[in-house]
């Protein structure tokens, strides 16, 4: 059975530290697409760990959706035609313009621009060298294409013969940069990240890009005939003989979920592509549930030959089981529009003196306001092609959580007066994604992907920026929404004796907010569910005291480690193993954080 839920994702990420496969190539490609769509990991909805995006790019803008449905332009007349031009590369204000292009079956792939520089990504300490390539793809004609991507792609250093790591994004109508270009040329854009051992030799360097097997798809939704019923088999796509059977239905009032297991037959839609990562965010299948006009949500699963049974979870808050027979379903899948074999071969030459953006080191001019609020000091700002990183010294000897001290700022904005970047501290103490990195230096990092212009070039579309030149520009940063730690090891909440039946008690935190503990016993284990309100972040779990003896929760992640409530939030669950029957039970919340908006500070980097 394959169950695709937030909990599964969390468990997989936790298990990565124990496994030893090589994730490098996969991670590079996935994080590129995640960067494009400005995803961020949040440990709690109220406590962003990565910069909050100004908009969600996976939601298709209304203007773009309308254009995709109505615009019909002719494709280039060339069929079976291939050409490659190698023009002289020209320098641009940021990076180097290239302009090389190739065509196959009327589809033109163009490499517009290349930037080389240093990257200091979130979740990493050592700076990496990388090259960012900006591509455009045009010639779709009147085809109803939503997403396109190359199944095979590579880049070779022609001077050394070595292949570099190429992580290429997809061409997505969600991300139309220019409505005018889309109208006139049906042009889409994307970026690619190149990493590896770059040739350090001075002078121009020659590269070759090779692409083939361009898959063009659209997301298609079809109604499933019939109401939801246990044991029923549905003819989902009759022309493909794709059928699906409901094998189990579970109604979970506590979590506000309806869990349905589906058994698809062997004809489940899938792309006949070599790479499992091709269009990974758009090629999966999903089943949505509706009650009348009310959308109950959708659950999806990725392609896989060994998928025997899948499970979907749907929001049923406010519904009753007798409404099950009135529910209907729809099925959404990736429908191939066309596959163009290609190939596309692009040879280009770069001069590092033109394409490379060197790091600029800028002493912070005035961080006294931040030091007054926190005690922290900032080091010299490092201005790279792809972002800005500023070393942060807490001046406490270590990054242990301390009662009453600021852990992090939830909102950090940097501006040069024309553009604004969202930043975040990395790593941060007490945050799950920072565990294991306690000895690494801490930075405030600002990624170019979060860039917002004071006056967007086109308010109807997304302004993508893979690099930006801050050299010589005035810079300042505002630190806001300070998260302050609360630690009181002597504060214990008395509890009733846990039984097999769940019961809930509340405790009032320092700022008046209330936390709820829901406890029950499963054999010799005691489970404590912790529900915190908005703008409260758990840095550490609980301690349990039974008849004067302290017990620690099981730190090994399991399916019991979190639970979804009726509001759709995942609450932490501390599991205590082998707890004896006792008479006096107490609970201590070890460390949590709340927001203090009086701790804002402005930093002048350069006037």
Secondary structure, DSSP 8 states (H G I E B T S, - for coil): -EE--HHHHHHHHHHTTT-----HHHHHHHHHHHHHTT---EEETTEESS---SS-TTS--HHHHHHHHH------S--S-EEEE----EE-SSSEEEEEEEEETTEEEEEEEEEEEEE--TT--S-EEEEEEEEEEE--TT---SEEEEEEEEEEETTT--EEEEEE--EEGGG-S-HHHHHHH--EEEEEEEES-----SSEEEEEEEEEEEEEEEEEEEEESS---TT-EEEEEGGGTEEEEEEEEEEETTTTEEEEEEEE-TT------S-TTTTTTTS-EEEEEEETTEEEEEEEE---TT---EEEEEE-TT--GGGGGGEEEEEEEEEEEEEEEEEEEEEEEEEHHHHB---EEE--SB-HHHHHHH--EEEEEEE-SSEEEEEEE-SSSS----TTSEEEEEEEEEE-SSEEEEEEEES-TT-GGGTT-TTS-EEEEEEGGG-EESS-S-TTS----S----TT--EEEEEEEEEEEE--TT--EEE----SS-EEEEEE-TTS-EEEEEEEEETTEEEEEEE--TTEEEEEEEEEEETTEEEE---S--TTSEEE-TTS-EEEEEEE-S----S-EEEEEEEEEEEEGGG-EEEEEE-
